[in-house]
């Protein structure tokens, strides 16, 4: 049986940024589709829009914000979802009192202000954070430069990123799920991987020696882990 995986990109990026990973994954056993994030001004409507647009009875996955939204949608769809794959996605992107393994709230607020005041410069800053500590950061930045200079829905996407708390969803849904993290991620602390292991021992967590941009820099390694996991879960 050929499985179907729908992947969502990270905040501010078009789905095309995940093409290297999609190419590494696509084969006789897995059909991969890339889907765009919503461009709604209302962050509360993002999940509803995705639920209405994305196909059912498939694996859901994504990078960063895309993975967080896939996690929330997986829990919403329950048995109608075959499994979940996330890459560099946290349970909470912004720190909370009971979830410190995330971005400090002050840093996030500063970043949001930058999007309002100087979106183009702030997006470049975000790209640099995504590739920080990568082996070839300049090459990766050029590969990330596939977005429009100031795509729609930036602020709503940030507000969605800040408001999502996926811990209830992770506790409720018990289907197959794989969460990949980068050991050198400057946006999602690697400590989040250990926090997931401790709080949700039934899910699968793996780490790559990569930055936040792991779907691009480590597409083959990520694809190998994903394909192995889906194959095992589909038996």
N, C-alpha and C positions, 0 to 999 in steps of 0.2 A: 504494500500500500504506500502510495506517495503522500507524504505529509505536506502540510501547507503552513508557512510561517510568514506573518505580516510584521514588518519592522518599522518603527517610528524613529525619527531622528531626534537629536537634542535641541534644546532651546536655540532659536534664531537660525537654525540650519534647514535647508531643504532636504528632502528625502534622498536626493542624488548623492549627498555626502557619504551615504552608507553603501554606495555601489560596490566598492572594493570588497566589503564583507559579503554582500549579496552574491557577487560572482564566486567568491570562495565557497559559499554554502550551496549554491544551486547545483542540483544533480538529479539523478534518477529517483533518489529516495526522498528528496525535499524540493518543493517549489517555493521560492522566496518572492515576496512582493514588498515593495516599499510604499509607504503611505505618508502623506504630508500631515504635519501638525495643523490644528485648527488656526484660523486667523481671526477668531472672534474677539471682540473687546471685553466680553464678559467671561472671566476665568471660570465661573461656575458652570458655564455651558460647554466647556471643552470636552468633558467626559461624555455628555449627552450627544454631542456632535460626532464624536468618534464611535460611540456605540451604534449610532444610526448609519454610519458610513462604512465601517469596517466589516468584512465578511465574518460569518459565524463558523463554528465548528472547525477552528484552526488554532495553531499556536500563535500567541501574541508575544511581541518582544519590542525592545527598543534600547536606545542609547540615552543615558542621562535622563532628562525630562521625559523623553519618549518611553524609556523603560518604566519610569514612575507611573505614567499614564496607563501603560500596558498592565501594570500590576493592579491598579485600581479597577480597570475594565475587566480583567480576569476574575477578580472577586465578584464584580457585579454580575457577570455572565455565568459564574459557577460552573455547572456541568456542561454548559455549552462551549466552554473553552478547553482545548486539548492540553495546553501547557503554556508555560511562561519562561521567557528568556530575557534577562536584563544585562546590560553592559554599563558599568560605571554609574549605577543608579543607587541612590540612597533611600532608606526608609523615610527620612526627613532631610530635605536639602539644607534647611537652616536649623541651627542648633536650638534645642529645647532643653528645659531643665533636666528631663529624663532621657534625652538623646544628645549627648555632647559630641558624638562623632559626626559632625556636620560643619557647614560653614558658619562662622560667627555672625550673629544678627547684625552687628554694626558694619561688618564688611559687606554683607548683602545689601543693607540700606544704602551704603555709599555707592555700590554698584548700580542700584536702581536709580539713584539720583543722577548718575552719569548717563544712563540711557535717556533720561529726560533732557538733560542739558547738552549732551554731545553724543548722539547715538553712534555715529560712525567711529569715533575714537574709542568709545566704550566697547564696541564690537571687536575692534582690533585688540583691545586689552583682553577681552574674553578669549580670543583665539590664542593669544600668548599664554594665558593660564592653562588652556586645554592642552598645549604641547609642552608645557614646562617640564623639564627633566627628561624629555624624550631624546632618543639617540640622534635624530635628524630633525630638529624643531623647525628650521627654515623650510625644508621640503614639505613638512606637514602643514605649516601655515598656508603655503601656496595651494595645497590640496583642500584646505578648509575654505578657501576663498571662492566658493561656488554660490554663495548667497547674494541676494540683492543687498545694496549698501545698508538700507534700513528697512528690512522686511516688516510686513504688517503683523500686528499682534504681539509686539515685543513686550510691552508693559503687562498685558494680560498674561502672557506666558510666564513672566517673572512672578506675577502674583499667584498664578497657579502653582508654580514651583515652590513658592514659600508656604502656601497653604496646605499642600498635600502632606498628610500624615498616613503612611501606608501600613503602620503597625497593625491596626485592626484587620486590614485586608490580608496581610501576611499570616495572621493568626487564624483567620476564618477559612481561607481556601487551601486545601491540602493536595491539590493536583501536582503533577511534576513541574518543578521550577528550578532553574539554574540561574545563579547570580554571579557574573564575572566582574572582578574589580582589578584596577591597576595599582601595583605597589607604589608607583611614583605619581599618583593622581594628585594634582594641586587643587582640585575642586571638590572631590569626594574623598575624604580621608580614608586611608586603608583600614583604619580602626573600625570603620563601619562594617567591613567584612566579618571581623571577629564578633562584633555586636550582633550581627544576624545569626552567626553560628550559635552563639550562646542563647539567644532568645527563641530561635526557631530551629531546633536541631533536626527537624525532618526535611528541611530544604537543602539544596546543594549549593555550596559556595566555592568558587575557585578564584585564584589570583594569578595575574600575569605580570611580568616585569615590564610594566608599561605606564604611560601617562594617561590622562583623561581621554586622549584621542586614540584609545586602543582599538576601536573598530577599523581605523585606517592604518595605524602603525603595525598592528599585530592581527591583521585580518585572517591570515592563515591559521595562526594559533587559536584565535577565538573560534573560527569556523570548525576546527578539529574538535574542540571541546564541546561545541554546540551539537555537531553532528553525532558525536559519540553519545551524548546525553539523550538526544531525541531517539536515536536508534534503540538505546536500552529501555527508555520509557515506553516505546511503542510496541515492545514485544508482548 
